[in-house]
Amino acid sequence: MTSVGVNCHNYITTRQILQKRTGLILRALFEFNLIELIELNSIRR
């Protein structure tokens, strides 16, 4: 592999890791919001 090839590969790998991490954070926030909404609804009743 040339140095350009290595840099490109590292860039793609880093992007995949970041995308996975972002997806996990978004999912966690979404689930947390769902739990909050359910709790708010049960308090209102």
C-alpha distance matrix in Angstrom:
0.0 3.8 6.5 7.9 5.7 6.4 9.8 10.4 9.8 12.0 14.4 15.0 15.5 17.9 19.7 20.3 21.7 23.8 25.1 26.1 27.8 29.6 30.7 32.2 34.0 35.4 36.6 38.2 39.9 41.1 42.5 44.2 45.8 47.0 48.6 50.2 51.6 53.1 54.7 56.1 57.6 59.2 60.7 62.2 64.0
3.8 0.0 3.8 5.3 5.0 6.3 8.7 9.8 10.6 12.4 14.2 15.4 16.6 18.3 20.0 21.3 22.7 24.3 25.8 27.2 28.7 30.1 31.6 33.2 34.7 36.0 37.6 39.1 40.6 41.9 43.6 45.0 46.4 47.9 49.6 51.0 52.3 54.0 55.6 56.8 58.4 60.2 61.5 62.9 64.8
6.5 3.8 0.0 3.8 5.4 5.0 6.1 8.5 9.8 10.5 12.1 14.2 15.3 16.3 18.2 20.0 21.0 22.3 24.1 25.8 26.8 28.2 30.0 31.6 32.6 34.2 36.0 37.3 38.6 40.1 41.9 43.1 44.5 46.2 47.8 49.0 50.5 52.3 53.7 54.8 56.6 58.4 59.5 60.9 63.1
7.9 5.3 3.8 0.0 3.8 5.4 5.1 6.1 8.6 9.9 10.4 12.3 14.2 15.2 16.4 18.4 20.0 20.9 22.4 24.4 25.6 26.6 28.4 30.3 31.3 32.5 34.4 36.0 37.1 38.4 40.4 41.7 42.9 44.6 46.4 47.5 48.8 50.7 52.3 53.2 54.8 56.8 58.0 59.2 61.4
5.7 5.0 5.4 3.8 0.0 3.8 5.5 5.1 6.1 8.6 9.8 10.6 12.3 14.1 15.3 16.6 18.4 19.9 21.1 22.7 24.4 25.6 26.9 28.8 30.2 31.4 32.9 34.7 36.1 37.2 39.0 40.5 41.8 43.3 45.1 46.5 47.7 49.4 51.1 52.2 53.7 55.5 57.0 58.2 60.1
6.4 6.3 5.0 5.4 3.8 0.0 3.8 5.4 5.1 6.1 8.5 9.9 10.5 12.1 14.1 15.4 16.5 18.1 19.8 21.2 22.4 24.0 25.6 27.1 28.5 30.0 31.5 32.9 34.4 35.9 37.4 38.8 40.4 41.9 43.5 44.8 46.3 48.0 49.4 50.7 52.3 54.0 55.3 56.8 58.8
9.8 8.7 6.1 5.1 5.5 3.8 0.0 3.8 5.5 5.1 6.1 8.7 9.9 10.4 12.2 14.3 15.3 16.2 18.1 20.0 20.9 22.1 24.1 25.7 26.7 28.1 30.0 31.4 32.5 34.1 35.9 37.1 38.4 40.2 41.9 43.0 44.4 46.3 47.7 48.8 50.5 52.4 53.5 54.8 57.0
10.4 9.8 8.5 6.1 5.1 5.4 3.8 0.0 3.8 5.5 5.0 6.3 8.7 9.9 10.6 12.4 14.4 15.3 16.4 18.5 20.0 20.8 22.4 24.5 25.7 26.7 28.5 30.3 31.4 32.5 34.5 36.0 37.1 38.7 40.6 41.8 42.9 44.8 46.5 47.5 49.0 51.0 52.3 53.5 55.5
9.8 10.6 9.8 8.6 6.1 5.1 5.5 3.8 0.0 3.8 5.4 5.2 6.2 8.5 9.9 10.7 12.4 14.2 15.3 16.7 18.4 19.9 21.1 22.8 24.4 25.7 27.0 28.8 30.3 31.4 33.0 34.7 36.1 37.4 39.2 40.6 41.9 43.5 45.2 46.5 47.9 49.7 51.1 52.5 54.4
12.0 12.4 10.5 9.9 8.6 6.1 5.1 5.5 3.8 0.0 3.8 5.5 5.1 6.0 8.5 9.9 10.5 12.1 14.1 15.4 16.4 18.0 19.8 21.1 22.4 24.0 25.6 26.9 28.4 29.9 31.5 32.8 34.4 36.0 37.5 38.8 40.3 42.0 43.4 44.7 46.4 48.1 49.3 50.8 52.8
14.4 14.2 12.1 10.4 9.8 8.5 6.1 5.0 5.4 3.8 0.0 3.8 5.5 5.2 6.1 8.7 10.0 10.5 12.1 14.3 15.3 16.2 18.1 20.0 20.9 22.1 24.1 25.6 26.7 28.1 30.1 31.3 32.5 34.2 36.0 37.1 38.4 40.4 41.9 42.9 44.5 46.4 47.6 48.9 51.0
15.0 15.4 14.2 12.3 10.6 9.9 8.7 6.3 5.2 5.5 3.8 0.0 3.8 5.5 5.1 6.2 8.7 9.9 10.5 12.4 14.2 15.1 16.3 18.4 19.9 20.8 22.4 24.3 25.6 26.6 28.4 30.1 31.3 32.6 34.6 35.9 37.1 38.8 40.5 41.7 43.1 45.0 46.4 47.6 49.5
15.5 16.6 15.3 14.2 12.3 10.5 9.9 8.7 6.2 5.1 5.5 3.8 0.0 3.8 5.4 5.1 6.3 8.6 9.9 10.7 12.4 14.2 15.3 16.7 18.5 19.9 21.1 22.7 24.4 25.6 27.1 28.6 30.3 31.6 33.2 34.7 36.1 37.6 39.2 40.6 42.1 43.7 45.2 46.7 48.5
17.9 18.3 16.3 15.2 14.1 12.1 10.4 9.9 8.5 6.0 5.2 5.5 3.8 0.0 3.8 5.5 5.1 6.1 8.6 9.9 10.5 12.1 14.1 15.4 16.4 18.1 19.8 21.0 22.4 24.1 25.7 26.8 28.4 30.1 31.6 32.8 34.4 36.1 37.5 38.7 40.5 42.1 43.3 44.8 46.9
19.7 20.0 18.2 16.4 15.3 14.1 12.2 10.6 9.9 8.5 6.1 5.1 5.4 3.8 0.0 3.8 5.4 5.0 6.0 8.6 9.8 10.3 12.0 14.1 15.1 16.1 18.0 19.8 20.8 22.0 24.0 25.4 26.5 28.2 30.0 31.2 32.4 34.3 35.9 36.9 38.5 40.4 41.7 42.9 45.0
20.3 21.3 20.0 18.4 16.6 15.4 14.3 12.4 10.7 9.9 8.7 6.2 5.1 5.5 3.8 0.0 3.8 5.4 5.1 6.2 8.6 9.8 10.5 12.4 14.2 15.2 16.4 18.3 19.9 20.8 22.4 24.2 25.6 26.8 28.6 30.1 31.3 32.9 34.6 35.9 37.3 39.0 40.6 41.9 43.7
21.7 22.7 21.0 20.0 18.4 16.5 15.3 14.4 12.4 10.5 10.0 8.7 6.3 5.1 5.4 3.8 0.0 3.8 5.5 5.2 6.2 8.6 9.8 10.7 12.3 14.2 15.3 16.5 18.4 19.8 21.1 22.5 24.3 25.7 27.1 28.6 30.2 31.7 33.1 34.6 36.2 37.7 39.1 40.7 42.5
23.8 24.3 22.3 20.9 19.9 18.1 16.2 15.3 14.2 12.1 10.5 9.9 8.6 6.1 5.0 5.4 3.8 0.0 3.8 5.5 5.0 6.0 8.4 9.8 10.4 12.0 14.0 15.2 16.3 18.0 19.8 20.9 22.3 24.1 25.6 26.8 28.3 30.1 31.5 32.6 34.4 36.1 37.3 38.7 40.8
25.1 25.8 24.1 22.4 21.1 19.8 18.1 16.4 15.3 14.1 12.1 10.5 9.9 8.6 6.0 5.1 5.5 3.8 0.0 3.8 5.4 5.0 6.0 8.6 9.9 10.4 12.1 14.1 15.2 16.1 18.1 19.7 20.8 22.2 24.2 25.5 26.6 28.4 30.1 31.2 32.6 34.5 36.0 37.2 39.1
26.1 27.2 25.8 24.4 22.7 21.2 20.0 18.5 16.7 15.4 14.3 12.4 10.7 9.9 8.6 6.2 5.2 5.5 3.8 0.0 3.8 5.5 5.0 6.2 8.7 9.9 10.5 12.3 14.3 15.2 16.4 18.2 19.9 20.9 22.5 24.3 25.6 26.9 28.6 30.1 31.5 33.0 34.6 36.1 37.9
27.8 28.7 26.8 25.6 24.4 22.4 20.9 20.0 18.4 16.4 15.3 14.2 12.4 10.5 9.8 8.6 6.2 5.0 5.4 3.8 0.0 3.8 5.4 5.1 6.2 8.6 9.8 10.5 12.3 14.1 15.3 16.4 18.3 19.9 21.1 22.5 24.3 25.8 27.0 28.5 30.3 31.7 33.0 34.7 36.6
29.6 30.1 28.2 26.6 25.6 24.0 22.1 20.8 19.9 18.0 16.2 15.1 14.2 12.1 10.3 9.8 8.6 6.0 5.0 5.5 3.8 0.0 3.8 5.4 5.1 6.1 8.5 9.8 10.5 12.1 14.1 15.2 16.4 18.2 19.9 20.9 22.3 24.3 25.7 26.7 28.4 30.3 31.5 32.8 34.9
30.7 31.6 30.0 28.4 26.9 25.6 24.1 22.4 21.1 19.8 18.1 16.3 15.3 14.1 12.0 10.5 9.8 8.4 6.0 5.0 5.4 3.8 0.0 3.8 5.5 5.1 6.1 8.5 9.9 10.4 12.1 14.1 15.2 16.3 18.3 19.8 20.9 22.5 24.3 25.5 26.8 28.6 30.2 31.5 33.3
32.2 33.2 31.6 30.3 28.8 27.1 25.7 24.5 22.8 21.1 20.0 18.4 16.7 15.4 14.1 12.4 10.7 9.8 8.6 6.2 5.1 5.4 3.8 0.0 3.8 5.5 5.1 6.1 8.6 9.8 10.5 12.1 14.1 15.2 16.4 18.2 19.8 21.1 22.5 24.2 25.7 27.1 28.6 30.3 32.0
34.0 34.7 32.6 31.3 30.2 28.5 26.7 25.7 24.4 22.4 20.9 19.9 18.5 16.4 15.1 14.2 12.3 10.4 9.9 8.7 6.2 5.1 5.5 3.8 0.0 3.8 5.4 5.1 6.2 8.5 9.9 10.4 12.2 14.2 15.4 16.4 18.2 20.0 21.1 22.4 24.3 25.9 26.9 28.6 30.6
35.4 36.0 34.2 32.5 31.4 30.0 28.1 26.7 25.7 24.0 22.1 20.8 19.9 18.1 16.1 15.2 14.2 12.0 10.4 9.9 8.6 6.1 5.1 5.5 3.8 0.0 3.8 5.4 5.1 6.0 8.6 9.8 10.5 12.2 14.3 15.2 16.3 18.3 19.9 20.9 22.4 24.4 25.7 26.8 28.9
36.6 37.6 36.0 34.4 32.9 31.5 30.0 28.5 27.0 25.6 24.1 22.4 21.1 19.8 18.0 16.4 15.3 14.0 12.1 10.5 9.8 8.5 6.1 5.1 5.4 3.8 0.0 3.8 5.5 5.0 6.1 8.4 9.8 10.5 12.3 14.1 15.2 16.5 18.4 19.8 21.0 22.7 24.4 25.7 27.4
38.2 39.1 37.3 36.0 34.7 32.9 31.4 30.3 28.8 26.9 25.6 24.3 22.7 21.0 19.8 18.3 16.5 15.2 14.1 12.3 10.5 9.8 8.5 6.1 5.1 5.4 3.8 0.0 3.8 5.4 5.2 6.0 8.5 9.9 10.6 12.3 14.2 15.4 16.5 18.3 20.0 21.2 22.6 24.4 26.2
39.9 40.6 38.6 37.1 36.1 34.4 32.5 31.4 30.3 28.4 26.7 25.6 24.4 22.4 20.8 19.9 18.4 16.3 15.2 14.3 12.3 10.5 9.9 8.6 6.2 5.1 5.5 3.8 0.0 3.8 5.5 5.0 6.1 8.6 9.9 10.4 12.2 14.3 15.3 16.3 18.3 20.0 21.0 22.4 24.6
41.1 41.9 40.1 38.4 37.2 35.9 34.1 32.5 31.4 29.9 28.1 26.6 25.6 24.1 22.0 20.8 19.8 18.0 16.1 15.2 14.1 12.1 10.4 9.8 8.5 6.0 5.0 5.4 3.8 0.0 3.8 5.4 5.1 6.2 8.7 9.9 10.5 12.4 14.3 15.2 16.5 18.5 20.0 21.1 23.0
42.5 43.6 41.9 40.4 39.0 37.4 35.9 34.5 33.0 31.5 30.1 28.4 27.1 25.7 24.0 22.4 21.1 19.8 18.1 16.4 15.3 14.1 12.1 10.5 9.9 8.6 6.1 5.2 5.5 3.8 0.0 3.8 5.4 5.0 6.3 8.6 9.8 10.6 12.4 14.2 15.4 16.7 18.5 20.1 21.6
44.2 45.0 43.1 41.7 40.5 38.8 37.1 36.0 34.7 32.8 31.3 30.1 28.6 26.8 25.4 24.2 22.5 20.9 19.7 18.2 16.4 15.2 14.1 12.1 10.4 9.8 8.4 6.0 5.0 5.4 3.8 0.0 3.8 5.4 5.2 6.2 8.7 10.0 10.7 12.3 14.3 15.5 16.6 18.5 20.5
45.8 46.4 44.5 42.9 41.8 40.4 38.4 37.1 36.1 34.4 32.5 31.3 30.3 28.4 26.5 25.6 24.3 22.3 20.8 19.9 18.3 16.4 15.2 14.1 12.2 10.5 9.8 8.5 6.1 5.1 5.4 3.8 0.0 3.8 5.4 5.0 6.1 8.6 9.8 10.4 12.2 14.2 15.2 16.4 18.6
47.0 47.9 46.2 44.6 43.3 41.9 40.2 38.7 37.4 36.0 34.2 32.6 31.6 30.1 28.2 26.8 25.7 24.1 22.2 20.9 19.9 18.2 16.3 15.2 14.2 12.2 10.5 9.9 8.6 6.2 5.0 5.4 3.8 0.0 3.8 5.4 5.1 6.2 8.6 9.8 10.6 12.4 14.3 15.4 16.9
48.6 49.6 47.8 46.4 45.1 43.5 41.9 40.6 39.2 37.5 36.0 34.6 33.2 31.6 30.0 28.6 27.1 25.6 24.2 22.5 21.1 19.9 18.3 16.4 15.4 14.3 12.3 10.6 9.9 8.7 6.3 5.2 5.4 3.8 0.0 3.8 5.5 5.2 6.2 8.6 9.9 10.7 12.4 14.4 15.8
50.2 51.0 49.0 47.5 46.5 44.8 43.0 41.8 40.6 38.8 37.1 35.9 34.7 32.8 31.2 30.1 28.6 26.8 25.5 24.3 22.5 20.9 19.8 18.2 16.4 15.2 14.1 12.3 10.4 9.9 8.6 6.2 5.0 5.4 3.8 0.0 3.8 5.5 5.1 6.1 8.6 9.9 10.5 12.3 14.5
51.6 52.3 50.5 48.8 47.7 46.3 44.4 42.9 41.9 40.3 38.4 37.1 36.1 34.4 32.4 31.3 30.2 28.3 26.6 25.6 24.3 22.3 20.9 19.8 18.2 16.3 15.2 14.2 12.2 10.5 9.8 8.7 6.1 5.1 5.5 3.8 0.0 3.8 5.4 5.1 6.1 8.7 9.9 10.6 12.6
53.1 54.0 52.3 50.7 49.4 48.0 46.3 44.8 43.5 42.0 40.4 38.8 37.6 36.1 34.3 32.9 31.7 30.1 28.4 26.9 25.8 24.3 22.5 21.1 20.0 18.3 16.5 15.4 14.3 12.4 10.6 10.0 8.6 6.2 5.2 5.5 3.8 0.0 3.8 5.5 5.1 6.3 8.7 10.0 11.0
54.7 55.6 53.7 52.3 51.1 49.4 47.7 46.5 45.2 43.4 41.9 40.5 39.2 37.5 35.9 34.6 33.1 31.5 30.1 28.6 27.0 25.7 24.3 22.5 21.1 19.9 18.4 16.5 15.3 14.3 12.4 10.7 9.8 8.6 6.2 5.1 5.4 3.8 0.0 3.8 5.4 5.1 6.2 8.7 10.2
56.1 56.8 54.8 53.2 52.2 50.7 48.8 47.5 46.5 44.7 42.9 41.7 40.6 38.7 36.9 35.9 34.6 32.6 31.2 30.1 28.5 26.7 25.5 24.2 22.4 20.9 19.8 18.3 16.3 15.2 14.2 12.3 10.4 9.8 8.6 6.1 5.1 5.5 3.8 0.0 3.8 5.5 5.1 6.3 8.9
57.6 58.4 56.6 54.8 53.7 52.3 50.5 49.0 47.9 46.4 44.5 43.1 42.1 40.5 38.5 37.3 36.2 34.4 32.6 31.5 30.3 28.4 26.8 25.7 24.3 22.4 21.0 20.0 18.3 16.5 15.4 14.3 12.2 10.6 9.9 8.6 6.1 5.1 5.4 3.8 0.0 3.8 5.4 5.2 6.5
59.2 60.2 58.4 56.8 55.5 54.0 52.4 51.0 49.7 48.1 46.4 45.0 43.7 42.1 40.4 39.0 37.7 36.1 34.5 33.0 31.7 30.3 28.6 27.1 25.9 24.4 22.7 21.2 20.0 18.5 16.7 15.5 14.2 12.4 10.7 9.9 8.7 6.3 5.1 5.5 3.8 0.0 3.8 5.5 5.4
60.7 61.5 59.5 58.0 57.0 55.3 53.5 52.3 51.1 49.3 47.6 46.4 45.2 43.3 41.7 40.6 39.1 37.3 36.0 34.6 33.0 31.5 30.2 28.6 26.9 25.7 24.4 22.6 21.0 20.0 18.5 16.6 15.2 14.3 12.4 10.5 9.9 8.7 6.2 5.1 5.4 3.8 0.0 3.8 5.6
62.2 62.9 60.9 59.2 58.2 56.8 54.8 53.5 52.5 50.8 48.9 47.6 46.7 44.8 42.9 41.9 40.7 38.7 37.2 36.1 34.7 32.8 31.5 30.3 28.6 26.8 25.7 24.4 22.4 21.1 20.1 18.5 16.4 15.4 14.4 12.3 10.6 10.0 8.7 6.3 5.2 5.5 3.8 0.0 3.8
64.0 64.8 63.1 61.4 60.1 58.8 57.0 55.5 54.4 52.8 51.0 49.5 48.5 46.9 45.0 43.7 42.5 40.8 39.1 37.9 36.6 34.9 33.3 32.0 30.6 28.9 27.4 26.2 24.6 23.0 21.6 20.5 18.6 16.9 15.8 14.5 12.6 11.0 10.2 8.9 6.5 5.4 5.6 3.8 0.0
